[in-house]
Amino acid sequence: MTGDAEPPCERPAPTPEEINRRKFLDKLCWGLGSLGAALVVAPGIGFILAPLLRHAPAQWRTVGKVDDFKVGETTAVRFQDASPLPWAGVTSNIAAWLRRDEGEAFTAFAINCSHLGCPVRWVPGPKLFMCPCHGGVYYQDGSVAAGPPPRPLDRYRVRVVEGAVQILTKPLPIETH
Ligand code: FES
């Protein structure tokens, strides 16, 4: 051993051309990486968001035959949302209160309270719709009898086609404050 240390490996200082090339390659890598990430992620985001941004179309849904309902009675009926999301499952099923007024004349009330959207219950004795959340009460025509609901129960259009009772689904406006 002579004790001679090897000289440190000194790299020559990069030339301005090398610096420019490295900067260019850095930017190219970032650009291609970002593009690749966008190509991978964008279809997934589009798949998730597209149904949410699509305007829900009104849709007629059959809820039963005319003779399934007694005149004067108010019955809960269930039907599928106008534009169910692919992953909605049972949550795409919604309900309404349907009353057969006479013959083929029906009235359908939204089941959701106009206050904050809780499901209201029809109580046949006093002929009232009651909301369990904040004590909202509606008369049998859906108008507000008591409590915080700001407006009557929303209604759906109803029609009878070849003996089938159909409800026109639609998004319901709900108070958000
Ligand atoms: Fe019905 Fe508040 S949600 S009274």
Backbone and ligand atoms as CSV (ligand in chain L), in Angstrom:
chain,resi,resn,atom,element,x,y,z
A,1,MET,N,N,0.842,-1.179,0.000
A,1,MET,CA,C,0.000,0.000,0.000
A,1,MET,C,C,0.882,1.235,0.000
A,2,THR,N,N,0.663,2.041,-0.932
A,2,THR,CA,C,1.457,3.252,-1.024
A,2,THR,C,C,0.802,4.412,-0.310
A,3,GLY,N,N,-0.512,4.263,-0.024
A,3,GLY,CA,C,-1.225,5.354,0.641
A,3,GLY,C,C,-1.681,6.425,-0.331
A,4,ASP,N,N,-1.448,6.152,-1.613
A,4,ASP,CA,C,-1.925,7.152,-2.579
A,4,ASP,C,C,-3.437,7.020,-2.753
A,5,ALA,N,N,-4.135,8.052,-2.477
A,5,ALA,CA,C,-5.588,8.020,-2.685
A,5,ALA,C,C,-5.887,8.314,-4.138
A,6,GLU,N,N,-6.954,7.592,-4.613
A,6,GLU,CA,C,-7.329,7.864,-5.986
A,6,GLU,C,C,-7.938,9.251,-6.070
A,7,PRO,N,N,-7.646,9.923,-7.130
A,7,PRO,CA,C,-8.232,11.277,-7.252
A,7,PRO,C,C,-9.754,11.160,-7.346
A,8,PRO,N,N,-10.459,12.101,-6.727
A,8,PRO,CA,C,-11.926,12.045,-6.816
A,8,PRO,C,C,-12.380,12.122,-8.271
A,9,CYS,N,N,-13.459,11.346,-8.510
A,9,CYS,CA,C,-13.985,11.303,-9.869
A,9,CYS,C,C,-14.676,12.637,-10.155
A,10,GLU,N,N,-14.104,13.403,-10.917
A,10,GLU,CA,C,-14.686,14.712,-11.225
A,10,GLU,C,C,-15.382,14.660,-12.568
A,11,ARG,N,N,-16.603,15.077,-12.537
A,11,ARG,CA,C,-17.321,15.113,-13.817
A,11,ARG,C,C,-17.164,16.502,-14.398
A,12,PRO,N,N,-16.957,16.533,-15.663
A,12,PRO,CA,C,-16.829,17.867,-16.267
A,12,PRO,C,C,-18.165,18.603,-16.166
A,13,ALA,N,N,-18.098,19.884,-15.992
A,13,ALA,CA,C,-19.326,20.693,-15.907
A,13,ALA,C,C,-20.111,20.552,-17.202
A,14,PRO,N,N,-21.468,20.397,-17.063
A,14,PRO,CA,C,-22.265,20.246,-18.283
A,14,PRO,C,C,-22.219,21.506,-19.145
A,15,THR,N,N,-22.245,21.221,-20.389
A,15,THR,CA,C,-22.252,22.347,-21.335
A,15,THR,C,C,-23.665,22.914,-21.407
A,16,PRO,N,N,-23.807,24.120,-21.892
A,16,PRO,CA,C,-25.168,24.698,-22.032
A,16,PRO,C,C,-26.068,23.816,-22.892
A,17,GLU,N,N,-25.506,23.135,-23.877
A,17,GLU,CA,C,-26.329,22.270,-24.723
A,17,GLU,C,C,-26.867,21.089,-23.914
A,18,GLU,N,N,-25.977,20.518,-23.035
A,18,GLU,CA,C,-26.425,19.377,-22.212
A,18,GLU,C,C,-27.511,19.809,-21.232
A,19,ILE,N,N,-27.322,20.995,-20.654
A,19,ILE,CA,C,-28.349,21.495,-19.717
A,19,ILE,C,C,-29.678,21.651,-20.445
A,20,ASN,N,N,-29.635,22.220,-21.609
A,20,ASN,CA,C,-30.873,22.401,-22.369
A,20,ASN,C,C,-31.501,21.062,-22.720
A,21,ARG,N,N,-30.656,20.079,-23.101
A,21,ARG,CA,C,-31.189,18.765,-23.455
A,21,ARG,C,C,-31.840,18.100,-22.249
A,22,ARG,N,N,-31.170,18.222,-21.061
A,22,ARG,CA,C,-31.765,17.623,-19.854
A,22,ARG,C,C,-33.106,18.266,-19.508
A,23,LYS,N,N,-33.139,19.582,-19.615
A,23,LYS,CA,C,-34.418,20.267,-19.327
A,23,LYS,C,C,-35.504,19.799,-20.287
A,24,PHE,N,N,-35.104,19.667,-21.544
A,24,PHE,CA,C,-36.082,19.222,-22.540
A,24,PHE,C,C,-36.573,17.810,-22.220
A,25,LEU,N,N,-35.607,16.906,-21.864
A,25,LEU,CA,C,-35.993,15.526,-21.553
A,25,LEU,C,C,-36.854,15.459,-20.287
A,26,ASP,N,N,-36.524,16.316,-19.289
A,26,ASP,CA,C,-37.361,16.379,-18.077
A,26,ASP,C,C,-38.798,16.739,-18.435
A,27,LYS,N,N,-38.926,17.795,-19.227
A,27,LYS,CA,C,-40.276,18.247,-19.597
A,27,LYS,C,C,-40.996,17.183,-20.417
A,28,LEU,N,N,-40.250,16.516,-21.303
A,28,LEU,CA,C,-40.861,15.472,-22.123
A,28,LEU,C,C,-41.371,14.327,-21.243
A,29,CYS,N,N,-40.556,13.940,-20.240
A,29,CYS,CA,C,-40.975,12.857,-19.332
A,29,CYS,C,C,-42.227,13.242,-18.560
A,30,TRP,N,N,-42.238,14.469,-18.032
A,30,TRP,CA,C,-43.421,14.926,-17.297
A,30,TRP,C,C,-44.657,14.946,-18.194
A,31,GLY,N,N,-44.461,15.457,-19.395
A,31,GLY,CA,C,-45.592,15.562,-20.314
A,31,GLY,C,C,-46.152,14.200,-20.665
A,32,LEU,N,N,-45.261,13.257,-21.016
A,32,LEU,CA,C,-45.727,11.916,-21.389
A,32,LEU,C,C,-46.342,11.199,-20.189
A,33,GLY,N,N,-45.738,11.408,-19.007
A,33,GLY,CA,C,-46.301,10.785,-17.798
A,33,GLY,C,C,-47.702,11.301,-17.503
A,34,SER,N,N,-47.859,12.619,-17.619
A,34,SER,CA,C,-49.180,13.214,-17.353
A,34,SER,C,C,-50.207,12.743,-18.368
A,35,LEU,N,N,-49.762,12.677,-19.627
A,35,LEU,CA,C,-50.687,12.221,-20.668
A,35,LEU,C,C,-51.118,10.780,-20.412
A,36,GLY,N,N,-50.141,9.934,-20.046
A,36,GLY,CA,C,-50.465,8.530,-19.764
A,36,GLY,C,C,-51.432,8.413,-18.597
A,37,ALA,N,N,-51.187,9.204,-17.529
A,37,ALA,CA,C,-52.079,9.151,-16.362
A,37,ALA,C,C,-53.482,9.602,-16.743
A,38,ALA,N,N,-53.554,10.664,-17.560
A,38,ALA,CA,C,-54.867,11.165,-17.960
A,38,ALA,C,C,-55.607,10.125,-18.796
A,39,LEU,N,N,-54.869,9.435,-19.690
A,39,LEU,CA,C,-55.519,8.420,-20.532
A,39,LEU,C,C,-56.045,7.254,-19.692
A,40,VAL,N,N,-55.353,6.955,-18.584
A,40,VAL,CA,C,-55.793,5.844,-17.735
A,40,VAL,C,C,-56.974,6.255,-16.878
A,41,VAL,N,N,-56.942,7.482,-16.334
A,41,VAL,CA,C,-57.938,7.901,-15.338
A,41,VAL,C,C,-59.206,8.465,-15.968
A,42,ALA,N,N,-59.057,9.180,-17.096
A,42,ALA,CA,C,-60.205,9.893,-17.660
A,42,ALA,C,C,-61.418,9.003,-17.945
A,43,PRO,N,N,-61.250,7.820,-18.545
A,43,PRO,CA,C,-62.456,7.011,-18.806
A,43,PRO,C,C,-63.193,6.624,-17.523
A,44,GLY,N,N,-62.445,6.347,-16.456
A,44,GLY,CA,C,-63.082,5.981,-15.186
A,44,GLY,C,C,-63.879,7.130,-14.616
A,45,ILE,N,N,-63.278,8.322,-14.639
A,45,ILE,CA,C,-63.987,9.495,-14.117
A,45,ILE,C,C,-65.223,9.779,-14.963
A,46,GLY,N,N,-65.063,9.664,-16.269
A,46,GLY,CA,C,-66.208,9.891,-17.147
A,46,GLY,C,C,-67.333,8.912,-16.879
A,47,PHE,N,N,-66.962,7.635,-16.636
A,47,PHE,CA,C,-67.964,6.604,-16.375
A,47,PHE,C,C,-68.748,6.933,-15.105
A,48,ILE,N,N,-68.032,7.466,-14.093
A,48,ILE,CA,C,-68.688,7.762,-12.810
A,48,ILE,C,C,-69.534,9.030,-12.904
A,49,LEU,N,N,-69.002,10.051,-13.565
A,49,LEU,CA,C,-69.685,11.351,-13.544
A,49,LEU,C,C,-70.770,11.509,-14.602
A,50,ALA,N,N,-70.635,10.827,-15.711
A,50,ALA,CA,C,-71.580,11.049,-16.812
A,50,ALA,C,C,-73.044,10.868,-16.392
A,51,PRO,N,N,-73.388,9.787,-15.680
A,51,PRO,CA,C,-74.797,9.639,-15.302
A,51,PRO,C,C,-75.272,10.740,-14.361
A,52,LEU,N,N,-74.338,11.283,-13.541
A,52,LEU,CA,C,-74.739,12.322,-12.593
A,52,LEU,C,C,-75.039,13.631,-13.309
A,53,LEU,N,N,-74.354,13.874,-14.410
A,53,LEU,CA,C,-74.516,15.129,-15.128
A,53,LEU,C,C,-75.647,15.066,-16.146
A,54,ARG,N,N,-76.080,13.846,-16.451
A,54,ARG,CA,C,-77.140,13.686,-17.446
A,54,ARG,C,C,-78.464,14.153,-16.856
A,55,HIS,N,N,-79.230,14.891,-17.627
A,55,HIS,CA,C,-80.549,15.345,-17.172
A,55,HIS,C,C,-81.495,14.150,-17.084
A,56,ALA,N,N,-82.091,13.984,-15.902
A,56,ALA,CA,C,-82.987,12.839,-15.716
A,56,ALA,C,C,-84.248,13.040,-16.548
A,57,PRO,N,N,-84.553,12.132,-17.435
A,57,PRO,CA,C,-85.755,12.293,-18.249
A,57,PRO,C,C,-86.992,11.901,-17.448
A,58,ALA,N,N,-88.121,12.506,-17.799
A,58,ALA,CA,C,-89.371,12.069,-17.184
A,58,ALA,C,C,-89.721,10.719,-17.791
A,59,GLN,N,N,-90.286,9.856,-16.990
A,59,GLN,CA,C,-90.535,8.487,-17.463
A,59,GLN,C,C,-91.830,7.987,-16.843
A,60,TRP,N,N,-92.723,7.417,-17.658
A,60,TRP,CA,C,-93.946,6.832,-17.110
A,60,TRP,C,C,-93.642,5.458,-16.542
A,61,ARG,N,N,-94.050,5.210,-15.319
A,61,ARG,CA,C,-93.832,3.910,-14.679
A,61,ARG,C,C,-95.177,3.331,-14.247
A,62,THR,N,N,-95.402,2.090,-14.580
A,62,THR,CA,C,-96.641,1.435,-14.178
A,62,THR,C,C,-96.539,0.997,-12.720
A,63,VAL,N,N,-97.571,1.313,-11.939
A,63,VAL,CA,C,-97.544,0.960,-10.513
A,63,VAL,C,C,-98.657,-0.036,-10.139
A,64,GLY,N,N,-99.464,-0.424,-11.110
A,64,GLY,CA,C,-100.505,-1.417,-10.829
A,64,GLY,C,C,-101.676,-1.263,-11.772
A,65,LYS,N,N,-102.662,-2.147,-11.585
A,65,LYS,CA,C,-103.890,-2.065,-12.373
A,65,LYS,C,C,-104.892,-1.192,-11.628
A,66,VAL,N,N,-105.804,-0.591,-12.371
A,66,VAL,CA,C,-106.800,0.281,-11.743
A,66,VAL,C,C,-107.514,-0.442,-10.607
A,67,ASP,N,N,-107.873,-1.701,-10.852
A,67,ASP,CA,C,-108.652,-2.426,-9.842
A,67,ASP,C,C,-107.834,-2.855,-8.631
A,68,ASP,N,N,-106.525,-2.646,-8.674
A,68,ASP,CA,C,-105.707,-2.931,-7.489
A,68,ASP,C,C,-105.956,-1.901,-6.388
A,69,PHE,N,N,-106.608,-0.793,-6.743
A,69,PHE,CA,C,-106.749,0.305,-5.791
A,69,PHE,C,C,-108.225,0.578,-5.511
A,70,LYS,N,N,-108.566,0.715,-4.218
A,70,LYS,CA,C,-109.947,0.998,-3.844
A,70,LYS,C,C,-110.193,2.498,-3.878
A,71,VAL,N,N,-111.387,2.869,-4.323
A,71,VAL,CA,C,-111.739,4.288,-4.369
A,71,VAL,C,C,-111.667,4.865,-2.953
A,72,GLY,N,N,-111.006,6.021,-2.830
A,72,GLY,CA,C,-110.918,6.710,-1.531
A,72,GLY,C,C,-109.720,6.306,-0.701
A,73,GLU,N,N,-109.037,5.236,-1.102
A,73,GLU,CA,C,-107.893,4.786,-0.292
A,73,GLU,C,C,-106.586,5.370,-0.801
A,74,THR,N,N,-105.668,5.589,0.141
A,74,THR,CA,C,-104.333,6.109,-0.192
A,74,THR,C,C,-103.325,5.005,0.083
A,75,THR,N,N,-102.593,4.630,-0.944
A,75,THR,CA,C,-101.723,3.455,-0.866
A,75,THR,C,C,-100.296,3.829,-1.274
A,76,ALA,N,N,-99.318,3.214,-0.617
A,76,ALA,CA,C,-97.929,3.410,-1.027
A,76,ALA,C,C,-97.645,2.551,-2.249
A,77,VAL,N,N,-97.078,3.156,-3.279
A,77,VAL,CA,C,-96.672,2.405,-4.468
A,77,VAL,C,C,-95.184,2.638,-4.693
A,78,ARG,N,N,-94.548,1.625,-5.276
A,78,ARG,CA,C,-93.103,1.731,-5.531
A,78,ARG,C,C,-92.843,1.628,-7.030
A,79,PHE,N,N,-91.850,2.344,-7.452
A,79,PHE,CA,C,-91.475,2.299,-8.873
A,79,PHE,C,C,-90.018,2.700,-9.004
A,80,GLN,N,N,-89.481,2.486,-10.207
A,80,GLN,CA,C,-88.059,2.783,-10.401
A,80,GLN,C,C,-87.858,4.232,-10.824
A,81,ASP,N,N,-86.781,4.798,-10.319
A,81,ASP,CA,C,-86.357,6.143,-10.661
A,81,ASP,C,C,-86.374,6.341,-12.177
A,82,ALA,N,N,-86.504,7.610,-12.618
A,82,ALA,CA,C,-86.572,7.878,-14.057
A,82,ALA,C,C,-85.304,7.449,-14.785
A,83,SER,N,N,-84.160,7.681,-14.187
A,83,SER,CA,C,-82.902,7.301,-14.851
A,83,SER,C,C,-81.986,6.662,-13.821
A,84,PRO,N,N,-82.244,5.403,-13.486
A,84,PRO,CA,C,-81.431,4.756,-12.451
A,84,PRO,C,C,-79.969,4.667,-12.846
A,85,LEU,N,N,-79.087,4.950,-11.896
A,85,LEU,CA,C,-77.659,4.824,-12.148
A,85,LEU,C,C,-77.300,3.343,-12.163
A,86,PRO,N,N,-76.279,2.966,-12.940
A,86,PRO,CA,C,-75.950,1.533,-13.073
A,86,PRO,C,C,-75.660,0.875,-11.729
A,87,TRP,N,N,-75.120,1.627,-10.772
A,87,TRP,CA,C,-74.730,1.039,-9.494
A,87,TRP,C,C,-75.741,1.341,-8.383
A,88,ALA,N,N,-76.909,1.903,-8.738
A,88,ALA,CA,C,-77.847,2.365,-7.707
A,88,ALA,C,C,-78.492,1.217,-6.931
A,89,GLY,N,N,-78.676,0.064,-7.567
A,89,GLY,CA,C,-79.305,-1.063,-6.873
A,89,GLY,C,C,-80.701,-0.706,-6.394
A,90,VAL,N,N,-81.023,-1.149,-5.160
A,90,VAL,CA,C,-82.372,-0.925,-4.648
A,90,VAL,C,C,-82.659,0.552,-4.393
A,91,THR,N,N,-81.599,1.376,-4.305
A,91,THR,CA,C,-81.856,2.800,-4.058
A,91,THR,C,C,-82.502,3.480,-5.254
A,92,SER,N,N,-82.528,2.800,-6.410
A,92,SER,CA,C,-83.206,3.405,-7.556
A,92,SER,C,C,-84.715,3.246,-7.439
A,93,ASN,N,N,-85.164,2.464,-6.461
A,93,ASN,CA,C,-86.601,2.311,-6.250
A,93,ASN,C,C,-87.097,3.426,-5.342
A,94,ILE,N,N,-88.115,4.126,-5.806
A,94,ILE,CA,C,-88.688,5.192,-4.997
A,94,ILE,C,C,-90.173,4.896,-4.793
A,95,ALA,N,N,-90.796,5.706,-3.972
A,95,ALA,CA,C,-92.192,5.431,-3.635
A,95,ALA,C,C,-93.020,6.710,-3.725
A,96,ALA,N,N,-94.305,6.529,-3.756
A,96,ALA,CA,C,-95.240,7.661,-3.747
A,96,ALA,C,C,-96.507,7.198,-3.040
A,97,TRP,N,N,-97.294,8.155,-2.606
A,97,TRP,CA,C,-98.612,7.840,-2.050
A,97,TRP,C,C,-99.631,8.054,-3.163
A,98,LEU,N,N,-100.365,7.001,-3.478
A,98,LEU,CA,C,-101.329,7.060,-4.583
A,98,LEU,C,C,-102.736,6.932,-4.033
A,99,ARG,N,N,-103.588,7.873,-4.415
A,99,ARG,CA,C,-104.997,7.805,-3.976
A,99,ARG,C,C,-105.883,7.675,-5.197
A,100,ARG,N,N,-106.815,6.690,-5.125
A,100,ARG,CA,C,-107.814,6.574,-6.195
A,100,ARG,C,C,-108.969,7.467,-5.795
A,101,ASP,N,N,-109.134,8.587,-6.471
A,101,ASP,CA,C,-110.187,9.546,-6.117
A,101,ASP,C,C,-111.551,9.035,-6.562
A,102,GLU,N,N,-111.635,8.565,-7.775
A,102,GLU,CA,C,-112.876,7.972,-8.298
A,102,GLU,C,C,-112.573,7.345,-9.647
A,103,GLY,N,N,-113.319,6.349,-10.045
A,103,GLY,CA,C,-113.148,5.733,-11.364
A,103,GLY,C,C,-111.685,5.578,-11.739
A,104,GLU,N,N,-111.282,6.301,-12.786
A,104,GLU,CA,C,-109.881,6.230,-13.220
A,104,GLU,C,C,-109.127,7.510,-12.864
A,105,ALA,N,N,-109.637,8.246,-11.881
A,105,ALA,CA,C,-108.965,9.475,-11.439
A,105,ALA,C,C,-108.100,9.173,-10.209
A,106,PHE,N,N,-106.841,9.468,-10.319
A,106,PHE,CA,C,-105.880,9.206,-9.242
A,106,PHE,C,C,-105.099,10.475,-8.916
A,107,THR,N,N,-104.617,10.550,-7.671
A,107,THR,CA,C,-103.678,11.604,-7.281
A,107,THR,C,C,-102.472,10.918,-6.662
A,108,ALA,N,N,-101.283,11.348,-7.095
A,108,ALA,CA,C,-100.063,10.759,-6.533
A,108,ALA,C,C,-99.247,11.848,-5.843
A,109,PHE,N,N,-98.921,11.605,-4.580
A,109,PHE,CA,C,-98.119,12.547,-3.801
A,109,PHE,C,C,-96.706,11.994,-3.624
A,110,ALA,N,N,-95.725,12.909,-3.646
A,110,ALA,CA,C,-94.354,12.497,-3.330
A,110,ALA,C,C,-94.327,11.992,-1.899
A,111,ILE,N,N,-93.498,10.978,-1.676
A,111,ILE,CA,C,-93.397,10.441,-0.328
A,111,ILE,C,C,-92.436,11.283,0.510
A,112,ASN,N,N,-91.681,12.153,-0.154
A,112,ASN,CA,C,-90.685,12.951,0.560
A,112,ASN,C,C,-91.246,14.283,1.022
A,113,CYS,N,N,-91.016,14.563,2.281
A,113,CYS,CA,C,-91.430,15.827,2.885
A,113,CYS,C,C,-90.781,16.989,2.136
A,114,SER,N,N,-91.524,18.089,1.967
A,114,SER,CA,C,-90.969,19.238,1.238
A,114,SER,C,C,-89.988,20.030,2.098
A,115,HIS,N,N,-89.839,19.649,3.372
A,115,HIS,CA,C,-88.876,20.337,4.229
A,115,HIS,C,C,-87.464,19.838,3.924
A,116,LEU,N,N,-87.114,18.656,4.424
A,116,LEU,CA,C,-85.780,18.122,4.187
A,116,LEU,C,C,-85.801,16.728,3.576
A,117,GLY,N,N,-86.965,16.324,3.104
A,117,GLY,CA,C,-87.010,15.101,2.306
A,117,GLY,C,C,-87.282,13.807,3.049
A,118,CYS,N,N,-87.567,13.854,4.344
A,118,CYS,CA,C,-87.883,12.609,5.058
A,118,CYS,C,C,-89.149,11.983,4.471
A,119,PRO,N,N,-89.264,10.670,4.542
A,119,PRO,CA,C,-90.484,10.037,4.014
A,119,PRO,C,C,-91.683,10.296,4.928
A,120,VAL,N,N,-92.757,10.777,4.351
A,120,VAL,CA,C,-93.966,11.020,5.150
A,120,VAL,C,C,-94.827,9.762,5.171
A,121,ARG,N,N,-95.656,9.650,6.209
A,121,ARG,CA,C,-96.501,8.460,6.394
A,121,ARG,C,C,-97.950,8.899,6.319
A,122,TRP,N,N,-98.753,8.125,5.619
A,122,TRP,CA,C,-100.186,8.415,5.545
A,122,TRP,C,C,-100.879,7.789,6.744
A,123,VAL,N,N,-101.642,8.594,7.482
A,123,VAL,CA,C,-102.373,8.085,8.642
A,123,VAL,C,C,-103.859,8.167,8.294
A,124,PRO,N,N,-104.486,7.005,8.021
A,124,PRO,CA,C,-105.859,7.014,7.500
A,124,PRO,C,C,-106.891,7.602,8.464
A,125,GLY,N,N,-106.713,7.377,9.780
A,125,GLY,CA,C,-107.717,7.867,10.745
A,125,GLY,C,C,-107.986,9.356,10.603
A,126,PRO,N,N,-107.012,10.174,10.959
A,126,PRO,CA,C,-107.209,11.634,10.838
A,126,PRO,C,C,-107.031,12.150,9.407
A,127,LYS,N,N,-106.694,11.226,8.480
A,127,LYS,CA,C,-106.474,11.606,7.071
A,127,LYS,C,C,-105.399,12.690,6.951
A,128,LEU,N,N,-104.244,12.366,7.462
A,128,LEU,CA,C,-103.117,13.304,7.428
A,128,LEU,C,C,-101.850,12.578,6.974
A,129,PHE,N,N,-100.977,13.328,6.334
A,129,PHE,CA,C,-99.624,12.836,6.088
A,129,PHE,C,C,-98.745,13.386,7.210
A,130,MET,N,N,-97.993,12.507,7.869
A,130,MET,CA,C,-97.156,12.928,9.000
A,130,MET,C,C,-95.694,12.695,8.658
A,131,CYS,N,N,-94.876,13.676,9.001
A,131,CYS,CA,C,-93.433,13.526,8.801
A,131,CYS,C,C,-92.777,13.296,10.163
A,132,PRO,N,N,-92.014,12.216,10.303
A,132,PRO,CA,C,-91.439,11.897,11.605
A,132,PRO,C,C,-90.237,12.773,11.985
A,133,CYS,N,N,-89.673,13.474,11.038
A,133,CYS,CA,C,-88.391,14.148,11.319
A,133,CYS,C,C,-88.541,15.396,12.186
A,134,HIS,N,N,-89.398,16.337,11.771
A,134,HIS,CA,C,-89.517,17.582,12.535
A,134,HIS,C,C,-90.985,17.916,12.788
A,135,GLY,N,N,-91.825,16.910,12.721
A,135,GLY,CA,C,-93.232,17.132,13.067
A,135,GLY,C,C,-94.051,17.778,11.962
A,136,GLY,N,N,-93.608,17.708,10.731
A,136,GLY,CA,C,-94.407,18.272,9.641
A,136,GLY,C,C,-95.697,17.477,9.450
A,137,VAL,N,N,-96.772,18.191,9.184
A,137,VAL,CA,C,-98.075,17.536,8.981
A,137,VAL,C,C,-98.722,18.136,7.735
A,138,TYR,N,N,-99.336,17.267,6.938
A,138,TYR,CA,C,-100.015,17.709,5.712
A,138,TYR,C,C,-101.453,17.197,5.728
A,139,TYR,N,N,-102.361,18.008,5.182
A,139,TYR,CA,C,-103.734,17.539,5.007
A,139,TYR,C,C,-103.766,16.502,3.888
A,140,GLN,N,N,-104.938,15.909,3.715
A,140,GLN,CA,C,-105.025,14.835,2.718
A,140,GLN,C,C,-104.843,15.324,1.281
A,141,ASP,N,N,-105.015,16.638,1.045
A,141,ASP,CA,C,-104.755,17.153,-0.304
A,141,ASP,C,C,-103.279,17.537,-0.485
A,142,GLY,N,N,-102.469,17.258,0.528
A,142,GLY,CA,C,-101.043,17.530,0.438
A,142,GLY,C,C,-100.633,18.914,0.907
A,143,SER,N,N,-101.610,19.763,1.249
A,143,SER,CA,C,-101.248,21.103,1.731
A,143,SER,C,C,-100.735,21.012,3.171
A,144,VAL,N,N,-99.947,22.010,3.553
A,144,VAL,CA,C,-99.303,21.976,4.871
A,144,VAL,C,C,-100.316,22.273,5.969
A,145,ALA,N,N,-100.347,21.410,6.990
A,145,ALA,CA,C,-101.230,21.623,8.138
A,145,ALA,C,C,-100.451,22.176,9.320
A,146,ALA,N,N,-99.202,21.750,9.494
A,146,ALA,CA,C,-98.415,22.203,10.647
A,146,ALA,C,C,-96.953,21.866,10.436
A,147,GLY,N,N,-96.105,22.542,11.204
A,147,GLY,CA,C,-94.677,22.220,11.183
A,147,GLY,C,C,-93.897,23.030,10.167
A,148,PRO,N,N,-92.647,22.648,9.968
A,148,PRO,CA,C,-91.762,23.469,9.126
A,148,PRO,C,C,-91.862,23.300,7.611
A,149,PRO,N,N,-92.594,22.349,7.053
A,149,PRO,CA,C,-92.600,22.238,5.584
A,149,PRO,C,C,-92.968,23.567,4.930
A,150,PRO,N,N,-92.160,24.010,3.962
A,150,PRO,CA,C,-92.394,25.322,3.348
A,150,PRO,C,C,-93.476,25.313,2.272
A,151,ARG,N,N,-93.871,24.139,1.823
A,151,ARG,CA,C,-94.856,24.086,0.741
A,151,ARG,C,C,-95.536,22.710,0.758
A,152,PRO,N,N,-96.612,22.573,0.001
A,152,PRO,CA,C,-97.325,21.287,-0.016
A,152,PRO,C,C,-96.441,20.142,-0.514
A,153,LEU,N,N,-96.931,18.933,-0.317
A,153,LEU,CA,C,-96.237,17.768,-0.893
A,153,LEU,C,C,-96.230,17.897,-2.416
A,154,ASP,N,N,-95.137,17.531,-3.027
A,154,ASP,CA,C,-95.094,17.535,-4.485
A,154,ASP,C,C,-95.992,16.430,-5.019
A,155,ARG,N,N,-96.447,16.627,-6.215
A,155,ARG,CA,C,-97.328,15.620,-6.841
A,155,ARG,C,C,-96.700,15.111,-8.132
A,156,TYR,N,N,-97.071,13.885,-8.468
A,156,TYR,CA,C,-96.687,13.309,-9.753
A,156,TYR,C,C,-97.912,13.321,-10.665
A,157,ARG,N,N,-97.666,13.406,-11.965
A,157,ARG,CA,C,-98.772,13.228,-12.909
A,157,ARG,C,C,-99.108,11.740,-12.973
A,158,VAL,N,N,-100.395,11.447,-13.107
A,158,VAL,CA,C,-100.852,10.052,-13.164
A,158,VAL,C,C,-101.737,9.892,-14.399
A,159,ARG,N,N,-101.641,8.752,-15.049
A,159,ARG,CA,C,-102.525,8.459,-16.172
A,159,ARG,C,C,-102.878,6.976,-16.126
A,160,VAL,N,N,-103.953,6.645,-16.840
A,160,VAL,CA,C,-104.345,5.237,-16.948
A,160,VAL,C,C,-104.257,4.854,-18.416
A,161,VAL,N,N,-103.481,3.805,-18.700
A,161,VAL,CA,C,-103.322,3.327,-20.075
A,161,VAL,C,C,-103.692,1.853,-20.102
A,162,GLU,N,N,-104.790,1.541,-20.806
A,162,GLU,CA,C,-105.253,0.151,-20.937
A,162,GLU,C,C,-105.330,-0.536,-19.579
A,163,GLY,N,N,-105.921,0.178,-18.628
A,163,GLY,CA,C,-106.147,-0.417,-17.307
A,163,GLY,C,C,-104.954,-0.343,-16.373
A,164,ALA,N,N,-103.796,0.146,-16.862
A,164,ALA,CA,C,-102.611,0.237,-16.006
A,164,ALA,C,C,-102.455,1.664,-15.499
A,165,VAL,N,N,-102.223,1.788,-14.187
A,165,VAL,CA,C,-102.003,3.111,-13.592
A,165,VAL,C,C,-100.527,3.435,-13.726
A,166,GLN,N,N,-100.250,4.606,-14.299
A,166,GLN,CA,C,-98.850,4.988,-14.515
A,166,GLN,C,C,-98.555,6.343,-13.872
A,167,ILE,N,N,-97.351,6.438,-13.319
A,167,ILE,CA,C,-96.887,7.674,-12.680
A,167,ILE,C,C,-95.732,8.228,-13.496
A,168,LEU,N,N,-95.745,9.542,-13.720
A,168,LEU,CA,C,-94.635,10.180,-14.447
A,168,LEU,C,C,-93.553,10.565,-13.435
A,169,THR,N,N,-92.446,9.859,-13.499
A,169,THR,CA,C,-91.360,10.123,-12.541
A,169,THR,C,C,-90.682,11.442,-12.883
A,170,LYS,N,N,-90.121,12.056,-11.878
A,170,LYS,CA,C,-89.385,13.304,-12.094
A,170,LYS,C,C,-88.540,13.558,-10.846
A,171,PRO,N,N,-87.445,14.320,-10.988
A,171,PRO,CA,C,-86.680,14.694,-9.795
A,171,PRO,C,C,-87.517,15.660,-8.952
A,172,LEU,N,N,-87.509,15.477,-7.647
A,172,LEU,CA,C,-88.314,16.327,-6.786
A,172,LEU,C,C,-87.460,17.427,-6.162
A,173,PRO,N,N,-87.975,18.664,-6.151
A,173,PRO,CA,C,-87.232,19.733,-5.482
A,173,PRO,C,C,-87.348,19.571,-3.955
A,174,ILE,N,N,-86.232,19.636,-3.280
A,174,ILE,CA,C,-86.217,19.503,-1.818
A,174,ILE,C,C,-85.511,20.724,-1.243
A,175,GLU,N,N,-86.055,21.275,-0.159
A,175,GLU,CA,C,-85.384,22.402,0.514
A,175,GLU,C,C,-84.012,21.959,0.983
A,176,THR,N,N,-83.007,22.808,0.846
A,176,THR,CA,C,-81.665,22.409,1.247
A,176,THR,C,C,-81.118,23.283,2.376
A,177,HIS,N,N,-81.955,24.016,3.056
A,177,HIS,CA,C,-81.462,24.809,4.183
A,177,HIS,C,C,-82.316,24.546,5.408
L,1,FES,FE1,FE,-90.323,16.727,7.312
L,1,FES,FE2,FE,-88.520,18.280,8.418
L,1,FES,S1,S,-88.196,16.740,6.971
L,1,FES,S2,S,-90.647,18.222,8.782
